[in-house]
Every structure is written in structure tokens, then in C-alpha cells.
Amino acid sequence: MRGWWREITGLVLPVACGGCGTPRTPLCEECASALYGAAARRARPVPEPAGLPVVHAAAPYEDAVRAVLLAHKERGALGLARPLGVALAGAVRAAVPRAVGGAGPLLLVPVPSARSAVRARGHDAARRIALAAAGELRRTGTEARALPVLRQRRAVADQSGLTARMRLANLAGALEVPGGAGRLLEGGRAVLVDDLMTTGASLVEATRALSAAMRSCPPGFVQPSAAVVAVPPLSFEINRN
């Protein structure tokens, strides 16, 4: 019910830019440019954990981009899913060049949030953005679909306040692909997607779980890459040299 209420109120109440508060627009041109106006780049957290796939991100997590992500995830500004999907689609294109992705559809696998967080927010932010990104990729000529096959198999502690090492330990073994859902990934190129990467712990665990599910797939299975909307600025800075 909470998600439906947010959808309805978004249609009837005045809107303001999710990035800067400019009235009468969900996202102004300046904030849209900050979100997806530049080419996506390779991102590496500091320190970079073992098992992290190659990650590409659309923007640094600061200023307007940070405000837009928080407005969508925490304050229920669901109309921002579409521009966030545009940004994520750009990161997916960078993660999987056309020549590599041409053998089958791109399969965008969102990293699931904790069930308690989804209940509290009334929606799954990563899944919503993945659906929007898949739609944007199809609109621009790339076969793609969102495939939410990962789920939490046990409860995890709140990640806020945990160090990078503690986050890895907290999430180790927490995700799985249930039953035969891994078969849905055959014939396509899997790309793990999320709205934000900080330490990389979630993507490490998602990669482990997805790879474990794909062990029975035919030879030639390509390990998943990853794409996110935003990363801390430092995750970009170490790639400038």
C-alpha cells in the first residue's frame, strides 16, 4: 500500500527537482547533467576487495547525484527511477561493450536490499532502477531485461557504521539464487547492477552467489561484470593516472 500511495501522490502533488529543489520539475537540466551527462567510468573502491568484478559507474556520489539517489531510495520519489535508469544504462553500456554483449541479451541482475529495508522504504530501489535501465537499453536498440534472481538467504546487520572488512564478513554467504533460477541466465550476459557502490562488499557477495548458481551452465559462461549509478569520488580518482 505504501508504494501505491507514493505513486498516486507523485501524480497530484507539486514536484521539485530531486537534486536541487528547483520547482515544477522532477529533475532539472543541471542535475540531470550531473547524473548522466558524462561518460561512465571504471570504478574501484579503496581498498579494493578480493572477488570484486569490474565495475563501471555513471557519476560520483556527491551533491546533486547524492540528493537524487536519497530522494528515490529513502523519500519515495519514485519518478526519479527513470533518470536513474538512464544513468545506470550508461554504466551498463560501458561495462559490456556492444561487441561483447552481442551474443545474447543483457541480463541486469539487481543486488537485493535487506527485506527489512524494503519494508521500511515501501519499495526496492535497485530493482526499480534496474527495470528502468533495461527499458532505456531496449529503447536505444540493445536487447536487455531485468532479472531479479538474487535473494537474501539469511538476515544481515545494518551496514551503516561498519568498516569495509566488517561489511564483507556481514554479507559473506548472505545471497543465493534459489532453485533452478540460474538457468534463466543462460544465453545472455549477466551484469550485476545497483544504485550505489561504497566498499564493494555487496557486489563481491552478489558475484559469488551468481557464479555459484552458474556452475551448471554450458561452457563459455562469462563471469558477470557490474554497473552502478554512483560511487564515492575517490573510487574514480585512483583511475585518473
GUPARO-146757 format. One record per residue (C-alpha): x, y, z; residue in one letter. Coordinates in steps of 0.5 Angstrom, whole numbers, plus 2048, in hexadecimal, padded with zeros to 3 digits. Example, Ala and Ser with C-alpha at 12.3 -4.5 7.8 and 13.67 -1.06 7.14 Angstrom:
# GUPARO-146757
8197F7810A 81B7FE80ES 
This chain:
# GUPARO-146757
800800800M 806805802R 8098047FBG 8028057F7W 80180C7FCW 80780E7FAR 80680D7F2E 7FF8117F3I 8028177F7T 8078187F2G 8028197EDL 7FE81E7F0V 8038227F5L 8078277F2P 80E8257F1V 8158287F2A 81C8257EFC 81F8207F3G 8268227F2G 82582A7F4C 81E82B7F5G 81C82F7EFT 8148307EFP 81082D7EAR 8158277E7T 8178217EAP 81E8217E7L 8218287E5C 8268287DFE 82C82A7E3E 82A8247E8C 82981F7E2A 8308217DFS 83381F7E6A 82F8197E6L 8308167DFY 83481C7DBG 83B8197DBA 83D8127D8A 83D80C7DDA 84480A7E0R 8478047E3R 8478057EBA 84B8027F0R 84A8037F8P 84F8047FDV 8517FF7FFP 84F7FA7F9E 84C7F47FCP 84E7ED7F9A 8497EA7F5G 8467F17F2L 8447F07EBP 8467F67E6V 8417FC7E8V 83F8027E4H 83B8087E7A 83880E7E4A 8398137E9A 83D8157EFP 8388147F6Y 83881C7F8E 8348227F7D 82E8217F3A 82F81A7F1V 82F8187F8R 82981C7F9A 8258197F4V 8278127F6L 8258137FDL 81F8167FBA 81D8107F7H 81F80B7FCK 81D80E802E 818813801R 81480F7FCG 8158147F6A 81380E7F1L 8138137EBG 81B8137EBL 81B80C7EAA 81B80E7E2R 8218127E2P 82580E7E7L 8248087E2G 82680D7DCV 82D80E7E0A 82D8067E2L 82C8047DBA 8328097D9G 8368057DEA 8347FE7DBV 8368007D4R 83D8027D7A 83D7FB7DBA 83B7F77D5V 83E7FA7CEP 8397F87C8R 83E7F37C5A 83E7EF7CCV 8367F07CDG 8347EE7C6G 8347E67C7A 82D7E77CBG 8297EC7D0P 82C7F07D5L 8297ED7DCL 8297F27E1L 8297EF7E8V 8287F47EEP 82B7F37F4V 8267F27F9P 8257F67FFS 8237F3806A 81C7F1807R 81B7F680DS 81E7FC809A 8197FA803V 8137FA808R 81580180BA 816804805R 810801801G 8147FF7FBH 81A7FC7F9D 81E8027F6A 8247FD7F2A 81E7F97EFR 81A7FF7ECR 8208037E9I 8227FC7E6A 81C7FC7E3L 81C8037E0A 8238027DEA 8217FB7DAA 81C8007D7G 8218057D5E 8258007D2L 8207FD7CER 81D8047CBR 8248057C9T 8257FF7C5G 8287FA7CAT 8257F47CCE 8247F47D3A 8207F27D9R 8207F27E1A 8217EB7E4L 8207EC7ECP 8227E57EDV 8267E67F3L 8237E67FAR 8267E6801Q 8267DF805R 8287E280CR 8277E8810A 82D7ED810V 82E7F3814A 82D7FA812D 8347FC80EQ 834803810S 83A804815G 83D7FE813L 8447FE810T 8467FB80AA 8497F580DR 8427F4811M 83E7F580BR 8417EF808L 8407EB80EA 8397ED80FN 8377EC808L 83B7E5807A 8367E0805G 8307E4805A 82E7E47FEL 82B7DE7FAE 8287DC7F3V 8227D87F5P 8207D17F2G 8227D17EAG 8217D87E9A 8287D87E7G 8267D57E0R 8237DC7DFL 82A7DF7DEL 82C7DA7D8E 82C7DD7D1G 82D7E47D4G 8337E97D7R 8327EA7DEA 8337F17E1V 8327F27E9L 82F7F97EAV 82E7FD7F0D 82D8047F1D 8338067F6L 83A8027F7M 83D8047FDT 8427FF800T 8407FA7FAG 83E7F47FFA 8377F47FDS 83A7F27F5L 83F7ED7F8V 83A7E97FBE 8357EA7F5A 83A7E87F1T 83C7E27F5R 8347E07F5A 8337E17EEL 8397DD7ECS 8387D77F0A 8317D77EDA 8347D77E6M 8397D17E7R 8347CC7E4S 8337D17DEC 8377CF7D7P 83E7D07D6P 83F7D77D3G 83B7DB7D9F 83F7E27DAV 83F7E47E1Q 83B7EA7E3P 83D7F17E3S 83A7F67E7A 8377FD7E6A 8348027EBV 8318097EAV 83780C7EFA 83D80B7F3V 8418107F8P 8458157F4P 84B8117F7L 84980B7F3S 84A80F7EDF 8508137EFE 85580D7EFI 85380B7E8N 8568127E5R 85D8107E4N 
